[in-house]
Amino acid sequence: MTILALWLLSELHREFNRPLHVAYIDLKSAFDSVERQALWKALMGIGMPLTEDLHTGTTSRVRLDGMMSDSFSTSSGVC
């Protein structure tokens, strides 16, 4: 499904002559102990400052036995 969605997005952007930026995050390789401020600094150092927007102001919820918890802020790890 993800590949189809990316293909459709790329076709739409090509049709309207618009740029498309895609961020691929390999969640299998990421660790929950990533300190975000260090990550942003490292990414800015290699010219990728927009990646911070993917994690700024993120929240999570937990589903257990069909019940959903209240939202809570996340400040480390992978979203």
MODELLER restraints for C-alpha pairs under 7 A, 6 or more apart:
rsr = mdl.restraints
at = mdl.atoms
rsr.add(forms.Gaussian(group=physical.xy_distance, feature=features.Distance(at['CA:10:A'], at['CA:20:A']), mean=6.82, stdev=0.5))
rsr.add(forms.Gaussian(group=physical.xy_distance, feature=features.Distance(at['CA:13:A'], at['CA:19:A']), mean=6.34, stdev=0.5))
rsr.add(forms.Gaussian(group=physical.xy_distance, feature=features.Distance(at['CA:13:A'], at['CA:20:A']), mean=6.36, stdev=0.5))
rsr.add(forms.Gaussian(group=physical.xy_distance, feature=features.Distance(at['CA:30:A'], at['CA:78:A']), mean=6.81, stdev=0.5))
rsr.add(forms.Gaussian(group=physical.xy_distance, feature=features.Distance(at['CA:31:A'], at['CA:77:A']), mean=6.27, stdev=0.5))
rsr.add(forms.Gaussian(group=physical.xy_distance, feature=features.Distance(at['CA:32:A'], at['CA:76:A']), mean=6.57, stdev=0.5))
rsr.add(forms.Gaussian(group=physical.xy_distance, feature=features.Distance(at['CA:32:A'], at['CA:77:A']), mean=3.71, stdev=0.5))
rsr.add(forms.Gaussian(group=physical.xy_distance, feature=features.Distance(at['CA:32:A'], at['CA:78:A']), mean=5.99, stdev=0.5))
rsr.add(forms.Gaussian(group=physical.xy_distance, feature=features.Distance(at['CA:33:A'], at['CA:76:A']), mean=6.33, stdev=0.5))
rsr.add(forms.Gaussian(group=physical.xy_distance, feature=features.Distance(at['CA:33:A'], at['CA:77:A']), mean=5.38, stdev=0.5))
rsr.add(forms.Gaussian(group=physical.xy_distance, feature=features.Distance(at['CA:34:A'], at['CA:76:A']), mean=5.94, stdev=0.5))
rsr.add(forms.Gaussian(group=physical.xy_distance, feature=features.Distance(at['CA:34:A'], at['CA:77:A']), mean=5.20, stdev=0.5))
rsr.add(forms.Gaussian(group=physical.xy_distance, feature=features.Distance(at['CA:35:A'], at['CA:76:A']), mean=5.82, stdev=0.5))
rsr.add(forms.Gaussian(group=physical.xy_distance, feature=features.Distance(at['CA:36:A'], at['CA:76:A']), mean=6.03, stdev=0.5))
rsr.add(forms.Gaussian(group=physical.xy_distance, feature=features.Distance(at['CA:40:A'], at['CA:52:A']), mean=6.12, stdev=0.5))
rsr.add(forms.Gaussian(group=physical.xy_distance, feature=features.Distance(at['CA:43:A'], at['CA:49:A']), mean=6.18, stdev=0.5))
rsr.add(forms.Gaussian(group=physical.xy_distance, feature=features.Distance(at['CA:55:A'], at['CA:79:A']), mean=6.73, stdev=0.5))
rsr.add(forms.Gaussian(group=physical.xy_distance, feature=features.Distance(at['CA:58:A'], at['CA:73:A']), mean=6.10, stdev=0.5))
rsr.add(forms.Gaussian(group=physical.xy_distance, feature=features.Distance(at['CA:58:A'], at['CA:74:A']), mean=5.81, stdev=0.5))
rsr.add(forms.Gaussian(group=physical.xy_distance, feature=features.Distance(at['CA:59:A'], at['CA:71:A']), mean=6.09, stdev=0.5))
rsr.add(forms.Gaussian(group=physical.xy_distance, feature=features.Distance(at['CA:59:A'], at['CA:72:A']), mean=5.32, stdev=0.5))
rsr.add(forms.Gaussian(group=physical.xy_distance, feature=features.Distance(at['CA:59:A'], at['CA:73:A']), mean=4.36, stdev=0.5))
rsr.add(forms.Gaussian(group=physical.xy_distance, feature=features.Distance(at['CA:59:A'], at['CA:74:A']), mean=5.37, stdev=0.5))
rsr.add(forms.Gaussian(group=physical.xy_distance, feature=features.Distance(at['CA:60:A'], at['CA:71:A']), mean=5.53, stdev=0.5))
rsr.add(forms.Gaussian(group=physical.xy_distance, feature=features.Distance(at['CA:60:A'], at['CA:72:A']), mean=5.52, stdev=0.5))
rsr.add(forms.Gaussian(group=physical.xy_distance, feature=features.Distance(at['CA:60:A'], at['CA:73:A']), mean=6.43, stdev=0.5))
rsr.add(forms.Gaussian(group=physical.xy_distance, feature=features.Distance(at['CA:60:A'], at['CA:74:A']), mean=6.58, stdev=0.5))
rsr.add(forms.Gaussian(group=physical.xy_distance, feature=features.Distance(at['CA:61:A'], at['CA:68:A']), mean=6.67, stdev=0.5))
rsr.add(forms.Gaussian(group=physical.xy_distance, feature=features.Distance(at['CA:61:A'], at['CA:69:A']), mean=5.51, stdev=0.5))
rsr.add(forms.Gaussian(group=physical.xy_distance, feature=features.Distance(at['CA:61:A'], at['CA:70:A']), mean=6.13, stdev=0.5))
rsr.add(forms.Gaussian(group=physical.xy_distance, feature=features.Distance(at['CA:61:A'], at['CA:71:A']), mean=4.95, stdev=0.5))
rsr.add(forms.Gaussian(group=physical.xy_distance, feature=features.Distance(at['CA:61:A'], at['CA:72:A']), mean=6.58, stdev=0.5))
rsr.add(forms.Gaussian(group=physical.xy_distance, feature=features.Distance(at['CA:62:A'], at['CA:68:A']), mean=5.71, stdev=0.5))
rsr.add(forms.Gaussian(group=physical.xy_distance, feature=features.Distance(at['CA:62:A'], at['CA:69:A']), mean=5.23, stdev=0.5))
rsr.add(forms.Gaussian(group=physical.xy_distance, feature=features.Distance(at['CA:63:A'], at['CA:69:A']), mean=6.37, stdev=0.5))
